[in-house]
Amino acid sequence: MNQSDIPFLSVAALAGFIERKEVTPVDAVEAYLERIEDINPKINAFITVLKEQALEEAASATADIANGRYLGPLHGMPVGIKDQIHTKGIRTTDASKLRENFVPDADATVVANLKKAGAIVLGKLNMTEFAMGDPITSAFGVTHNPWEIGRNPGTSSTGSGAATAACLCATSLGEDTGGSVRGPAANCGLAGIRPSWGRVSRFGVDGASWSFDTIGPISRTVEDCAITLQAIAGYDPNDPYTWNVPVPDYRQALTGDIRGMRVGIVKELMDPEVCGVKTEVRDSVLAAAQVLEELGANVSEVSLPLTTISGVVMRTLTSTERVSLNPDWLRKRPQEFHHNTRVAFMAGTLIPSQTYYKAQKARALVRRQVLEAFGQFDVLIQPTNSSAPGIMDLTPGVRSKEQAAEGLKESNFRGLYSLTGNPALSVCCGFTEGKKPLPLAMQIAGKPFDEATVLKVAYAYEQTANITGIYGHPSL
């Protein structure tokens, strides 16, 4: 195998080569570093690249595997980490000038877990400042979508989506507050899962919103997503919000057999008049539903009327919770924030306590409606976004009241499961027509702590439809 071909392998495929000693971790890391040097200047996915450290760890992993100490599918695997997740001795910036020199003295639990599995951290990935979700706010420059430069890669895990799609890392970690794993996965033609709230430790992660934040993988295939999630999931005594419940074998669940499973299509999010979904997105999700039906699933429509307020409710809660994290910075160092971040934080301070209280009550109603639906269905499906990735406007500021309202409406698609804490995965389900095709995405949600079923359905679809971003040849 040519070393330059290595970055285009899935985690599962590369793991097989490494286990059989046909490729070494040194080969893999060198191949990825070479590609980062070539491609990263075009898309700006990395804030920090750990060349020397990654090569040292690769040499150690190569020696261990040669001596029969193979740890599993992530051993020697080059990965990328979103830059709000702490890495010992390596700066963790939150893509902000306020944090540009912060160096943690310990790894986040998810990073420690990846290292226990043998993974090698290639570097820290770009993001929107403090995970705010505006694609232009990073103090280290804008990240571009590898499918087309200038397109939105999805937020706030911009670098995680772009780097994984451009084959600059084998798999990556993002953080999902209101959709920041699923959005980049959707915009970049990838598989990305927001696990159940409390399934994965947040210890050592700079928060955005305490009652929403969830760490999840962004990968090129559903199987890779399952492999990555397996390594990071589980109870952590350092995080009181993790649940002490068993973690199933996610990869073993990928049987491809979904006969008899009950699949509900969320009616409101498929309606152009209600939530603004574009025809090409709606048609791609309906086509995906047809594939699931042909595989033996029972597919029918389900109405969740409160879906239409989930974006407003989610944004009200996250805006309030974000501001409470670092109030001193906003009072004493406001000019060091990006203009859009500063406006968002200052707006959050104006939300009255009674509005936050009402939003919490509304959240409980939304969650009850969703959980009731799961009494009838095993999974729910819908678009991840209303449209294909759009062109980024790099000019700071809020354009209009209408633009803000459209943003809230767009939040319905991913905010629904952020509110409820259910696991939800985005998977590529087609492409736009035209000279430069752009990925479209379907979201699959499941019952609390039933990531295995979500992954199973996504895998069955992906294998049958054979639609994955890795084969789409992003134009760079």
C-alpha positions in Angstrom: 0.0 0.0 0.0 1.2 3.5 -0.8 1.6 5.6 2.3 -0.4 8.4 0.7 -3.5 6.1 0.5 -3.6 5.5 4.3 -5.6 8.7 5.2 -8.4 7.6 2.9 -9.0 4.3 4.9 -11.8 4.1 7.4 -10.8 3.5 11.0 -12.1 -0.1 10.7 -10.0 -0.8 7.6 -6.9 0.9 8.9 -7.2 -1.0 12.2 -7.2 -4.3 10.2 -4.0 -3.3 8.4 -2.3 -2.3 11.7 -3.4 -5.4 13.6 -2.0 -7.6 10.7 1.2 -5.5 10.9 0.8 -4.6 7.2 0.8 -0.9 8.2 2.5 0.5 11.3 1.2 3.4 13.5 4.4 5.3 12.3 3.3 4.8 8.7 -0.2 6.1 9.6 0.9 9.2 11.5 3.5 10.1 8.9 0.8 9.9 6.2 -1.7 12.0 8.1 1.0 14.6 9.0 2.0 14.9 5.3 -1.6 15.4 4.3 -2.2 18.0 7.1 0.8 20.0 5.8 -0.7 19.9 2.3 -4.4 20.5 3.0 -4.8 22.3 6.3 -3.7 25.7 5.0 -6.7 25.5 2.6 -9.4 24.7 5.2 -7.8 25.8 8.6 -9.1 22.8 10.5 -6.2 22.6 13.1 -5.2 25.1 15.7 -2.3 23.1 17.0 -0.5 20.2 15.3 1.5 17.8 17.5 4.0 16.5 15.0 6.9 15.5 17.3 4.6 14.1 20.0 2.5 12.1 17.6 5.6 10.6 16.0 7.0 9.6 19.3 3.7 8.0 20.4 3.5 6.2 17.0 6.9 4.7 17.5 5.9 3.4 20.9 2.7 2.0 19.6 4.5 0.3 16.7 6.9 -1.4 19.1 4.0 -2.5 21.4 2.1 -4.0 18.5 5.2 -5.7 17.1 5.7 -7.3 20.6 2.1 -8.7 20.7 0.5 -6.0 22.8 -2.3 -4.9 20.4 -5.0 -3.0 22.3 -7.8 -3.0 19.7 -9.1 -1.0 16.8 -7.9 2.4 18.0 -4.4 1.3 18.7 -2.1 3.5 16.7 -5.0 5.4 15.2 -4.4 9.1 14.4 -7.2 11.2 15.9 -8.2 14.9 16.3 -9.6 16.6 19.4 -11.8 19.7 19.5 -10.0 22.6 21.2 -12.3 22.9 24.2 -11.3 19.5 25.4 -8.3 19.5 27.8 -5.1 17.9 26.7 -2.2 17.7 29.3 0.7 20.0 28.5 -1.0 21.1 25.2 -2.8 24.4 25.0 -6.6 24.3 24.9 -7.8 27.6 23.5 -11.6 27.4 23.0 -10.7 29.3 19.8 -10.5 32.5 21.8 -7.8 35.1 22.5 -8.9 34.9 26.2 -7.6 31.3 26.3 -4.8 31.3 23.7 -2.1 30.5 26.3 -4.0 28.2 28.6 -2.3 24.8 29.0 -4.1 22.2 31.1 -2.2 20.0 33.6 -4.4 17.0 33.0 -6.2 15.3 30.1 -10.0 15.3 29.9 -11.4 11.9 30.7 -12.4 11.3 27.0 -8.8 12.0 25.9 -7.4 9.7 28.6 -9.8 7.0 27.5 -8.7 7.4 23.9 -5.1 7.1 24.9 -5.9 4.0 27.0 -7.3 2.5 23.7 -4.0 3.3 22.0 -5.1 6.3 19.9 -2.6 9.0 18.9 -3.6 12.6 19.1 -2.5 14.5 16.0 -3.6 17.9 17.3 -6.3 20.3 18.5 -9.1 21.2 16.1 -10.5 24.6 15.3 -14.0 25.6 16.5 -16.3 28.6 17.0 -15.2 30.8 19.9 -16.4 29.2 23.2 -18.6 26.8 21.1 -21.1 29.6 20.4 -22.1 28.2 17.0 -21.3 31.1 14.8 -18.8 29.9 12.1 -16.7 33.0 11.8 -15.8 33.7 15.4 -12.6 31.7 15.9 -9.6 33.8 17.0 -7.5 31.4 14.8 -9.4 32.0 11.6 -12.4 30.6 9.8 -12.6 26.9 9.1 -13.8 26.0 5.6 -15.9 23.1 4.4 -13.7 20.7 2.3 -16.5 20.1 -0.1 -16.3 23.7 -1.2 -14.2 26.4 0.2 -16.3 29.2 1.6 -19.1 26.9 2.6 -20.1 26.4 6.3 -18.5 23.3 7.7 -21.1 23.2 10.5 -20.8 24.5 14.0 -19.4 24.6 16.6 -17.1 21.7 16.0 -16.0 23.2 12.7 -12.5 21.7 12.7 -13.7 18.3 13.7 -16.0 18.1 10.7 -13.6 19.6 8.2 -10.5 17.6 9.3 -12.4 14.3 9.3 -14.0 14.9 5.9 -10.7 16.1 4.4 -9.0 13.0 5.7 -6.7 14.9 8.1 -7.5 12.6 10.9 -9.0 9.1 11.1 -11.8 10.1 13.5 -12.4 13.1 15.8 -14.1 14.3 18.9 -16.6 17.1 18.9 -18.9 18.6 21.5 -22.6 18.9 21.0 -24.6 21.5 22.9 -27.3 22.5 20.4 -26.1 20.3 17.6 -22.4 20.9 17.3 -21.5 17.3 16.5 -24.5 16.6 14.2 -24.2 19.9 12.3 -20.6 19.4 11.2 -21.3 15.8 10.4 -24.2 16.8 8.2 -22.4 19.6 6.4 -19.3 17.5 5.8 -20.9 14.3 4.7 -20.0 12.3 7.8 -21.4 10.2 10.6 -21.6 12.0 14.0 -23.4 11.0 17.1 -24.6 13.0 20.1 -24.7 10.3 22.8 -27.3 10.4 25.6 -26.7 13.1 28.1 -24.7 11.5 30.8 -23.3 8.6 28.7 -19.9 10.3 28.1 -17.8 12.2 30.7 -17.4 15.9 30.4 -14.6 16.1 33.0 -11.9 18.3 31.6 -14.1 19.9 29.0 -14.6 23.7 28.9 -18.4 24.0 29.1 -20.8 25.8 26.9 -24.0 25.0 28.6 -24.0 22.6 31.6 -27.4 20.9 31.0 -26.8 20.3 27.3 -23.1 19.7 26.7 -22.3 16.2 25.4 -19.0 14.9 23.8 -19.4 12.7 20.7 -17.4 11.4 17.8 -17.4 12.6 14.2 -16.3 9.9 11.8 -16.3 9.0 8.2 -18.5 5.9 8.7 -21.1 4.7 11.2 -18.8 1.8 12.1 -16.0 4.2 12.9 -18.4 6.3 15.0 -19.2 3.1 17.0 -15.6 2.3 17.5 -14.8 5.8 18.7 -17.8 6.0 21.0 -17.0 2.7 22.5 -13.7 4.1 23.8 -15.0 7.2 25.4 -18.4 6.1 26.8 -19.0 5.1 30.4 -19.3 6.2 34.0 -16.7 8.6 35.4 -16.6 9.4 39.1 -15.0 12.7 38.2 -18.2 13.8 36.4 -21.3 13.6 38.7 -23.6 13.8 35.7 -22.5 10.6 34.1 -24.8 7.6 34.6 -23.4 4.4 36.0 -25.1 2.1 33.5 -23.5 -0.6 31.3 -22.0 0.3 27.9 -23.0 -2.2 25.3 -20.7 -3.4 22.5 -21.6 -0.8 19.8 -19.7 -2.4 17.0 -21.3 -5.8 17.7 -24.7 -4.2 17.3 -24.0 -3.3 13.7 -25.7 -6.4 12.2 -27.5 -4.7 9.4 -30.7 -6.5 10.4 -33.5 -4.0 11.2 -36.4 -6.2 10.3 -39.5 -5.3 12.3 -38.0 -2.1 13.8 -40.5 0.7 14.2 -39.3 3.9 12.5 -41.2 7.2 12.9 -40.7 10.2 10.5 -41.2 13.4 12.4 -44.0 15.2 10.5 -43.3 18.8 11.4 -39.6 18.7 10.4 -40.5 17.4 7.0 -42.9 20.2 6.3 -41.5 23.1 4.3 -44.1 25.5 5.6 -43.6 24.6 9.2 -39.8 24.4 9.6 -38.5 25.5 6.2 -36.9 22.3 5.1 -35.8 22.4 1.4 -37.2 20.1 -1.2 -33.9 18.3 -1.9 -33.4 17.6 1.8 -36.9 16.4 2.3 -36.7 14.1 -0.8 -33.4 12.6 0.3 -34.8 11.8 3.8 -37.9 10.2 2.2 -35.7 8.2 -0.1 -33.6 7.0 3.0 -36.9 6.1 4.7 -37.8 4.0 1.7 -34.4 2.2 2.0 -35.2 1.4 5.7 -38.6 0.1 4.7 -37.1 -2.2 2.0 -34.8 -3.5 4.8 -37.8 -4.6 6.7 -38.5 -1.7 9.0 -42.0 -0.5 9.7 -42.0 3.2 8.7 -44.8 5.6 9.5 -45.3 9.3 10.3 -45.4 10.8 13.8 -46.5 14.2 14.9 -44.5 16.1 17.5 -46.2 19.6 17.6 -43.8 21.0 20.2 -40.9 20.5 17.7 -41.7 23.9 16.4 -40.7 25.7 19.6 -37.7 23.5 20.5 -35.2 25.9 18.8 -36.4 28.9 20.8 -36.5 26.9 24.0 -33.0 25.5 23.5 -31.5 28.9 22.5 -33.1 30.6 25.5 -31.6 28.0 27.9 -28.2 27.8 26.3 -27.8 31.5 26.0 -28.5 32.0 29.7 -26.3 29.1 30.8 -23.3 30.2 28.6 -23.1 33.6 30.1 -22.9 32.3 33.7 -19.7 30.4 32.9 -17.3 33.3 32.7 -19.1 36.5 33.7 -15.8 38.3 34.8 -14.4 38.1 31.2 -17.5 39.7 29.8 -17.3 42.6 32.4 -13.6 43.1 32.4 -12.3 42.0 28.9 -15.2 42.3 26.5 -13.0 43.6 23.6 -11.1 40.3 23.5 -14.2 38.4 22.4 -15.0 38.3 18.7 -17.7 40.8 18.0 -20.4 38.2 17.4 -19.5 36.3 20.5 -19.6 39.4 22.6 -23.1 40.4 21.2 -24.4 36.9 21.9 -23.1 36.8 25.4 -24.3 40.3 26.2 -27.8 39.4 24.8 -27.8 36.4 27.1 -27.4 38.6 30.1 -30.6 40.3 29.2 -32.8 37.2 29.4 -35.0 37.5 32.5 -35.1 34.8 35.1 -38.8 34.2 34.5 -38.1 33.5 30.8 -35.4 31.0 31.7 -37.9 29.4 34.1 -40.6 29.2 31.4 -38.1 27.7 29.0 -37.3 25.0 31.5 -41.0 24.1 31.9 -41.3 24.0 28.1 -38.3 21.8 27.9 -40.0 19.3 30.2 -43.1 19.3 27.9 -41.0 18.7 24.8 -39.2 15.9 26.5 -42.4 14.2 27.6 -43.8 14.4 24.0 -40.6 12.9 22.6 -40.5 10.1 25.2 -44.1 9.3 24.5 -43.3 8.9 20.8 -40.6 6.4 21.7 -43.4 4.3 23.3 -44.5 3.6 19.7 -41.2 3.8 17.8 -37.7 2.4 18.2 -36.1 5.4 16.3 -37.3 8.7 14.9 -35.9 10.1 11.7 -35.8 13.6 10.2 -33.4 16.0 8.4 -30.4 17.1 10.3 -30.4 20.5 8.6 -33.1 22.3 6.6 -30.7 22.7 3.6 -27.3 21.9 2.2 -24.3 23.8 3.7 -24.6 27.5 2.9 -22.0 30.1 1.9 -20.5 31.8 5.0 -21.0 35.6 5.4 -17.7 36.7 6.9 -19.0 40.1 7.9 -19.6 40.4 11.7 -23.0 41.4 13.0 -26.6 40.5 12.9 -28.1 41.2 9.5 -31.8 41.5 10.4 -34.6 40.4 12.7 -35.7 38.0 9.9 -32.2 36.4 9.8 -32.3 35.8 13.6 -35.8 34.3 13.3 -34.6 31.9 10.6 -31.7 30.9 12.8 -34.1 30.0 15.6 -36.2 28.0 13.1 -33.1 26.1 12.0 -32.4 25.2 15.6 -35.5 23.1 15.7 -33.8 20.3 13.7 -31.0 19.5 16.2 -32.2 21.4 19.2 -35.1 18.9 19.7 -32.8 16.1 21.0 -30.4 18.5 22.7 -33.4 19.5 24.9 -34.5 15.9 25.6 -31.0 14.3 26.1 -31.8 11.5 23.7 -29.0 10.0 21.5 -29.1 11.3 17.9 -26.9 10.6 14.9 -26.4 12.4 11.6 -25.6 10.3 8.6 -25.1 11.4 5.0 -28.1 10.5 2.8 -27.4 12.1 -0.5 -25.9 15.0 -2.4 -27.2 18.1 -4.1 -27.1 18.2 -7.9 -24.7 20.4 -9.8 -21.1 20.8 -10.6 -20.0 20.7 -7.0 -22.3 18.4 -5.1 -22.8 19.1 -1.4 -23.8 16.5 1.2 -27.4 16.2 2.6 -28.1 14.5 5.9 -30.6 12.4 7.9 -30.8 12.4 11.7 -31.7 9.2 13.6 -32.7 9.5 17.2 -33.3 6.8 19.8 -34.4 6.1 23.3 -32.2 7.3 26.2 -29.0 5.2 26.4 -30.0 3.2 23.3 -27.1 4.4 21.1 -26.8 0.8 20.0 -30.1 0.9 18.1 -29.4 4.3 16.6 -26.1 3.0 15.3 -27.6 -0.2 14.1 -30.2 1.6 12.0 -27.7 4.1 10.6 -25.3 1.3 9.7 -28.0 -0.7 7.9 -28.9 2.3 5.9 -25.3 3.3 5.1 -24.3 -0.2 4.0 -27.3 -0.5 1.7 -27.3 3.0 0.2 -23.5 3.1 0.0 -23.5 6.9 0.7 -20.6 8.1 2.8 -18.6 11.3 2.6 -15.3 9.5 2.3 -16.2 8.4 -1.2 -17.5 11.8 -2.2 -14.0 13.2 -3.0 -14.2 16.6 -1.4 -12.7 19.2 -3.8 -9.7 20.9 -2.2 
